[in-house]
Amino acid sequence: QSVLTQPPSVSATPGQKVTISCSGSSSNIGNNYVSWYQQFPGTAPKLLISDNNKRPSGIPDRFSGSKSGTSATLGITGLQTGDEAEYYCGTWDSSLSAVVFGGGTKLTVL
Amino acid sequence: QVQLVQSGAEVKKPGASVKVSCKASGYTFTGYYLHWVRQAPGQGLEWMGWINPNSGDTNSAQKFQGRITLTRDTSISTAYMELSRLRSDDTAVYFCATGEPPNDWGRGTLVTVSS
């Protein structure tokens, strides 16, 4: 059971927008920065969003992040079939003194 | 560019130990924490711990305390993760990653625990 809660799967059609939620508590999301990762099968995770809403160099602006209270959201606009992947949220948990991740959300682009 | 090169796949028997290495290049090794994250087959990401390569200080998830040892050799810009008393559910791909949050990742090391 993950400390952060994500929906197991989301789906949308090419060109549409999708959002992926990540729910936590005051000891993690509520008081710490949230990151988002994209992972394709058999590869390492790739950082998409850091510090709640910052995109590292090279990440298209189709990807966005936001945080409100103890929840965070990843948004992806202009969906492409190449966006089909697993997406994870992560943050620091001050009570556990540990990095925690969500269970992952599989994005299907139909 | 930043590169983290991990050691090769391992097969271990239950009760044994495994030591995975992660050689860094392309940045100042002592400048950033080095994290270890694992992923069991078909499962999500699980953070194991980090090491401060500059000081050698470490922090590990409670789940692994007593079984995990994180070390580094600054002379060769390499970090190590040793996990002892292996069980079948330790079968996973083990990643090293650097940055805060982890930004650059190694390709992973598959550790298989099987009798």
Chai-1 contact restraints between the chains, C-beta under 6 A:
chainA,res_idxA,chainB,res_idxB,connection_type,confidence,min_distance_angstrom,max_distance_angstrom,comment,restraint_id
A,S35,B,P101,contact,1.0,0.0,6.0,A-B,restraint_1
A,A44,B,F95,contact,1.0,0.0,6.0,A-B,restraint_2
A,A44,B,W105,contact,1.0,0.0,6.0,A-B,restraint_3
A,A44,B,R107,contact,1.0,0.0,6.0,A-B,restraint_4
A,A44,B,G108,contact,1.0,0.0,6.0,A-B,restraint_5
A,L47,B,N103,contact,1.0,0.0,6.0,A-B,restraint_6
A,S50,B,P101,contact,1.0,0.0,6.0,A-B,restraint_7
A,Y88,B,L45,contact,1.0,0.0,6.0,A-B,restraint_8
A,A98,B,A61,contact,1.0,0.0,6.0,A-B,restraint_9
A,V99,B,W47,contact,1.0,0.0,6.0,A-B,restraint_10
A,F101,B,L45,contact,1.0,0.0,6.0,A-B,restraint_11
A,G103,B,G44,contact,1.0,0.0,6.0,A-B,restraint_12
A,G104,B,G44,contact,1.0,0.0,6.0,A-B,restraint_13
